[in-house]
Amino acid sequence: MENGSRDLYTVAQAADYLQVSQSSIRSYIRQGMLKAYRIAGKRKVLIPREELLGLLAPARSDPQPPAEGSDATGEG
């Protein structure tokens, strides 16, 4: 199965997917920034792909276009 088509990731897979350390993933889970699930009776933690995508934020915001009726000098 290709990594991009997975719905659930282990801690190691999630770390690889986001290019961070496994301890960062575990920290995000502890802080409540990332929802993770444990299979009953097992130690394995699974993280939904949507949760991983939810951690991503734009590197920068696109500048807002100028408001109508104003120009670059501010003398609208």
ZADRENTOR-581731 format. One line per 5 residues: number of its first residue (from 1); for each residue x, z, y of C-alpha. Coordinates in nm, 2 decimals, decimal comma. Layout:
N
NUM	X:Z:Y ~ ...
//
This chain:
76
1	0,00:0,00:0,00 ~ 0,13:-0,09:0,34 ~ 0,20:0,20:0,58 ~ -0,01:0,05:0,86 ~ -0,32:0,04:0,64
6	-0,32:0,41:0,54 ~ -0,59:0,64:0,65 ~ -0,42:0,96:0,56 ~ -0,05:1,05:0,60 ~ 0,16:1,33:0,47
11	0,37:1,53:0,71 ~ 0,68:1,32:0,63 ~ 0,48:0,99:0,66 ~ 0,33:1,10:0,99 ~ 0,67:1,20:1,13
16	0,81:0,85:1,03 ~ 0,50:0,68:1,18 ~ 0,54:0,86:1,52 ~ 0,92:0,86:1,50 ~ 0,95:1,23:1,54
21	1,07:1,51:1,32 ~ 0,86:1,68:1,05 ~ 0,90:2,01:1,23 ~ 0,74:1,84:1,54 ~ 0,44:1,74:1,33
26	0,41:2,09:1,18 ~ 0,44:2,23:1,54 ~ 0,16:2,00:1,66 ~ -0,06:2,12:1,38 ~ 0,01:2,49:1,45
31	-0,06:2,43:1,82 ~ -0,39:2,26:1,74 ~ -0,28:1,93:1,89 ~ -0,31:1,76:1,56 ~ -0,58:1,81:1,30
36	-0,46:1,83:0,94 ~ -0,63:1,89:0,61 ~ -0,51:2,06:0,29 ~ -0,63:1,96:-0,06 ~ -0,79:2,27:-0,21
41	-0,53:2,46:-0,41 ~ -0,25:2,23:-0,31 ~ 0,03:2,27:-0,05 ~ 0,01:1,91:0,05 ~ -0,11:1,85:0,41
46	-0,28:1,53:0,50 ~ -0,33:1,40:0,85 ~ -0,58:1,13:0,94 ~ -0,43:0,82:1,11 ~ -0,68:0,86:1,40
51	-0,54:1,20:1,47 ~ -0,19:1,05:1,50 ~ -0,31:0,78:1,73 ~ -0,48:1,05:1,95 ~ -0,13:1,20:2,02
56	-0,02:0,88:2,18 ~ -0,05:0,84:2,56 ~ 0,05:0,55:2,79 ~ 0,41:0,57:2,90 ~ 0,29:0,50:3,25
61	-0,03:0,44:3,43 ~ -0,10:0,10:3,58 ~ -0,12:0,12:3,96 ~ -0,47:0,13:4,09 ~ -0,57:-0,18:4,29
66	-0,62:-0,13:4,66 ~ -0,97:-0,03:4,76 ~ -1,19:-0,30:4,90 ~ -1,17:-0,34:5,27 ~ -0,82:-0,20:5,31
71	-0,49:-0,39:5,33 ~ -0,13:-0,29:5,26 ~ -0,08:-0,14:5,61 ~ -0,36:0,10:5,57 ~ -0,54:-0,03:5,88
76	-0,85:-0,15:5,69
//
